[in-house]
Amino acid sequence: MNWKRALVGVLIALPLIALLGFGLTRDPRVIPSPLPGRAAPEFTLEVIRPGDKLGDVRTGDTVSLAELRGKVVVVNFWASWCLACRSEHTPLSQTAERYADKDVRFIGVLYSDVPERGREWITQMGGQSYPSVRDPKSMTAISYGLYGVPETFIIGRDGRVAYKHIGPVTESVLTAKIDSLLAVPGAIAPVTSK
């Protein structure tokens, strides 16, 4: 009778061990997204804080993705309560300034946060060169399949999502992806995320 219990225990434990082993071989930062290669979800969102240096909009204006067609667009989802957002703030702002004279636009989307806190956070961080918008009820975040913040989407001139980055994005990643999209109009950069 004891050998039957042992056999049942082994039969139950083997699939669990196999599943655990499989899970340990996966990179938890790589989350597949259906968006790269597809049309970017459209949005029109209210500006909560214009950019300090690239401010072609004012508070209360709206930014529409459709109006930016033909340009490379970097959409960064962030929040004032997000600690990881602090490390990417300066690289995003500096990269936006570097590409200011090219067909590249940056937009910060405040996620699940209060606009006043977002404005205070930007001020505490030393400003921001590009505009930030609010996403009421997180509808834009939902349409982009956001897992959390920070997440950055780079949209090609053709209006398709070329790249999705989960976690704090670096200046080198931004520069490489933007340059590849500027080099060939309508080109889509390789779809990877680190």
C-alpha positions in Angstrom: 0.0 0.0 0.0 2.9 2.4 0.7 4.3 2.0 -2.7 1.0 3.1 -4.2 1.1 6.3 -2.1 4.7 6.9 -3.1 3.8 6.5 -6.8 0.8 8.9 -6.6 3.1 11.4 -4.8 5.7 11.1 -7.6 3.0 11.5 -10.3 1.7 14.6 -8.7 5.1 16.1 -8.0 6.7 15.5 -11.5 4.5 18.0 -13.4 4.9 20.6 -10.7 8.7 20.2 -10.8 8.7 20.4 -14.6 6.5 23.6 -14.6 8.8 25.2 -12.0 11.9 24.3 -14.0 10.4 25.7 -17.2 9.5 28.9 -15.4 13.0 29.4 -14.1 14.4 29.3 -17.7 12.3 32.4 -18.6 13.3 36.1 -18.3 10.5 37.8 -16.3 11.3 41.1 -18.0 10.3 39.8 -21.4 6.6 40.1 -21.7 5.3 39.5 -25.2 3.2 42.2 -26.7 0.9 42.0 -29.7 1.4 45.7 -30.6 4.9 45.8 -32.3 4.3 45.8 -36.0 0.6 46.8 -35.6 -1.0 50.3 -35.9 -0.6 52.2 -32.7 -3.8 52.8 -30.8 -5.0 56.4 -31.5 -5.4 58.9 -28.6 -6.2 62.5 -28.0 -5.2 63.5 -24.5 -5.1 66.8 -22.5 -1.7 68.4 -21.8 -1.1 68.7 -18.0 2.4 70.2 -18.4 4.0 71.5 -21.6 7.6 70.8 -22.3 10.1 73.3 -20.9 12.2 73.4 -24.0 10.1 71.7 -26.7 6.8 73.3 -25.6 4.8 73.8 -28.8 1.7 73.1 -26.7 0.2 74.7 -23.6 -1.5 73.3 -20.5 -5.1 72.4 -21.5 -4.3 71.8 -25.2 -4.6 68.3 -26.5 -2.1 66.1 -28.2 -3.3 63.7 -30.8 -1.4 60.8 -32.2 -3.1 61.2 -35.6 -1.6 64.7 -35.9 1.9 63.3 -35.4 1.6 60.8 -38.3 4.8 61.0 -40.4 7.0 61.5 -37.4 8.7 59.0 -35.1 6.8 59.3 -31.8 8.1 58.1 -28.4 5.2 57.5 -25.9 6.4 57.0 -22.3 3.9 55.9 -19.6 5.0 57.1 -16.1 3.7 58.1 -12.7 4.8 60.3 -9.8 4.7 57.2 -7.5 6.9 55.1 -9.8 10.5 54.9 -8.4 11.9 53.4 -11.6 10.5 56.4 -13.6 13.1 58.5 -11.8 16.0 56.8 -13.5 14.7 57.2 -17.0 13.5 60.8 -16.6 16.7 62.6 -17.5 17.6 60.3 -20.4 14.2 60.7 -21.9 14.3 64.5 -21.6 17.9 64.8 -23.0 17.1 62.5 -25.9 14.0 64.5 -26.7 16.2 67.6 -26.8 18.7 65.9 -29.1 16.0 65.0 -31.6 14.1 68.3 -31.4 15.1 69.5 -34.9 14.2 66.1 -36.5 10.8 64.5 -37.1 10.7 63.0 -33.6 8.2 63.8 -30.9 8.1 62.7 -27.3 5.0 62.4 -25.2 4.8 61.5 -21.5 1.5 59.9 -20.4 0.7 60.2 -16.7 -0.6 56.8 -15.6 -3.0 56.2 -12.7 -2.0 59.4 -11.0 -3.3 62.9 -10.2 -2.2 65.7 -12.7 -1.1 68.0 -9.8 1.2 65.3 -8.4 2.6 64.7 -11.9 3.3 68.4 -12.3 5.0 68.6 -8.9 7.1 65.5 -9.7 8.3 67.0 -13.0 9.3 70.2 -11.2 11.1 68.2 -8.5 13.0 66.3 -11.2 14.3 69.5 -12.7 11.7 69.9 -15.5 11.0 68.0 -18.7 11.7 69.0 -22.2 8.6 67.4 -23.8 4.9 67.6 -22.9 3.0 65.3 -20.5 -0.6 64.4 -20.9 -3.2 62.9 -18.6 -4.9 59.6 -19.4 -8.4 59.7 -17.7 -9.5 56.3 -16.5 -6.3 54.8 -18.0 -8.1 54.1 -21.3 -5.0 54.8 -23.4 -2.9 52.6 -21.1 -5.4 49.8 -21.5 -5.4 50.1 -25.3 -1.6 49.9 -25.3 -1.7 46.8 -23.0 0.3 48.4 -20.3 1.6 46.0 -17.6 2.9 48.8 -15.4 5.2 51.8 -15.4 7.5 52.7 -16.8 6.8 51.5 -20.3 7.9 53.2 -23.5 6.5 52.7 -27.0 8.3 53.9 -30.1 6.0 54.5 -33.1 7.3 54.7 -36.6 6.4 57.3 -39.2 3.9 54.8 -40.6 1.9 54.9 -37.4 2.9 51.4 -36.4 4.4 50.4 -33.0 8.0 49.6 -33.8 9.3 48.9 -30.3 8.0 48.4 -26.8 10.3 48.7 -23.8 9.4 47.6 -20.3 11.1 49.2 -17.4 13.4 52.3 -17.4 14.5 53.0 -20.9 18.1 54.2 -21.5 19.4 56.9 -23.8 21.3 54.3 -25.9 18.2 52.2 -26.5 16.2 55.3 -27.4 18.9 56.6 -29.8 19.4 53.2 -31.5 15.7 52.7 -32.1 15.0 56.2 -33.2 18.0 56.3 -35.5 16.9 53.1 -37.2 13.4 54.5 -37.8 14.7 57.8 -39.1 17.2 56.0 -41.5 14.4 54.3 -43.5 11.0 56.0 -43.7 8.4 53.6 -42.5 11.0 51.1 -41.2 10.2 49.0 -38.2 13.0 48.3 -35.7 13.6 44.8 -34.5 11.0 43.9 -31.8 12.9 43.2 -28.6 12.7 44.4 -25.1 15.2 44.3 -22.2 
